[in-house]
Amino acid sequence: MTRWLYAVVELFDVKAQVTVLMSDGEHAVTAVKDHDTMYQVIAQMGAEGWELALTEQSTDTKLLTEKTRTVVRRLWLKKPLQG
């Protein structure tokens, strides 16, 4: 049975971050300064064997108004663990 390492790439309005999920709860969070740099990180992750598993987008809006606060795009990735 294949065991997997999971990560989530989150793209916010003007910033981004990568979180590698660890089974011990010590998740590795890396903030990225802009989307262009994030695209380079995603390309590097692909070169390292990460696979896209799921994408999602959510919009957080203020209650009782139509003003949109934040659009978040998430890319869920997985990579097989060795051994």
Protein Blocks (a to p, Z undefined) as FASTA:
>chain_A
ZZdddddddddfklccdddddfklpacddddfbfklmmmmmmmmmmnopacfbdcddddd
dehiabdfbdcdddddddddeZZ
